[in-house]
Amino acid sequence: MVQVMRPVFNPSQIRVKQGQVVRLRLHGVDSGLTDMPELQGALGLKEFSGHGFQLMGPYDVWVTGIRKGDVKDVTFKASVAGEFPFECTVFCSPNH
């Protein structure tokens, strides 16, 4: 299970073996700026669309709309060896 929250993922590093089929369960822990009403209006944002998850590199992994309480599964085959960063694709806080 990968906890998705502002401004981090937990765990922050995921290790798999080449050739392994990987299933990530992305669990939304917070609602971004919706959980920070003191900043929401100041930044001009009216609605939080949910966190995002993108795995860089040769994989086509892109997920959006991960809100508090949501669980989204991502499955891919780790066919290429290397280190591939992942990041949130949605502005969720000033520290993002």
C-alpha positions in Angstrom: 0.0 0.0 0.0 1.3 3.4 -1.0 -0.1 6.3 1.1 -0.7 9.3 -1.1 -0.7 12.6 0.8 0.6 16.1 0.6 3.4 16.6 -0.2 4.8 13.0 0.0 4.2 9.3 -0.8 4.8 6.7 1.9 6.9 4.8 1.3 9.0 7.2 -0.7 10.9 4.4 -2.4 9.7 1.2 -3.8 12.0 -1.7 -4.8 11.0 -4.4 -7.2 12.9 -7.0 -9.3 13.2 -6.8 -13.0 10.5 -9.0 -14.7 8.2 -8.8 -11.7 4.6 -7.9 -12.2 4.0 -5.0 -9.7 0.6 -4.0 -8.2 0.6 -0.7 -6.4 -2.4 0.1 -4.2 -2.5 3.9 -4.0 -4.4 5.0 -0.9 -5.5 8.7 -0.5 -4.8 9.9 3.0 -5.8 13.6 2.7 -7.7 15.9 0.5 -4.9 18.3 -0.3 -5.9 21.9 0.1 -9.4 20.9 1.1 -7.9 19.9 4.4 -6.1 23.3 4.6 -9.0 25.8 4.5 -6.7 28.6 5.7 -4.7 28.4 2.5 -7.3 27.2 0.0 -8.8 30.6 -0.7 -5.5 32.4 -0.6 -4.3 30.3 -3.5 -7.5 30.8 -5.5 -8.3 27.1 -5.7 -11.9 26.2 -5.3 -11.9 22.4 -5.5 -9.3 19.7 -5.0 -9.4 17.2 -7.9 -7.4 14.6 -6.0 -3.8 13.7 -5.8 -2.0 12.2 -8.8 0.7 9.5 -9.3 3.1 9.3 -12.2 5.9 6.8 -12.6 8.6 8.2 -14.9 10.6 6.2 -17.4 9.4 3.6 -19.8 6.1 2.8 -18.0 2.8 4.3 -18.9 1.6 4.8 -15.3 -0.5 7.9 -14.7 -3.3 8.2 -12.1 -5.3 11.2 -11.0 -8.3 11.7 -8.7 -6.9 10.1 -5.6 -8.9 11.7 -2.8 -9.1 10.9 0.9 -10.3 7.4 1.4 -9.9 6.4 -2.2 -7.8 3.3 -3.2 -6.7 3.0 -6.8 -4.7 0.0 -8.1 -1.9 0.3 -10.7 -0.4 -2.8 -12.3 2.6 -3.0 -14.6 5.5 -5.3 -15.4 8.9 -4.1 -14.3 10.5 -5.1 -17.7 13.3 -2.5 -17.6 16.0 -2.3 -14.9 16.9 1.0 -13.4 15.7 3.7 -11.0 12.6 5.6 -12.0 11.2 8.5 -9.9 7.5 8.9 -9.2 5.7 12.1 -8.4 2.3 13.7 -7.8 0.8 15.3 -10.9 -1.5 17.7 -9.0 -0.7 20.8 -7.0 -1.9 19.8 -3.5 -0.2 22.2 -1.1 2.4 25.0 -1.0 5.1 22.4 -0.1 4.3 20.2 -3.2 
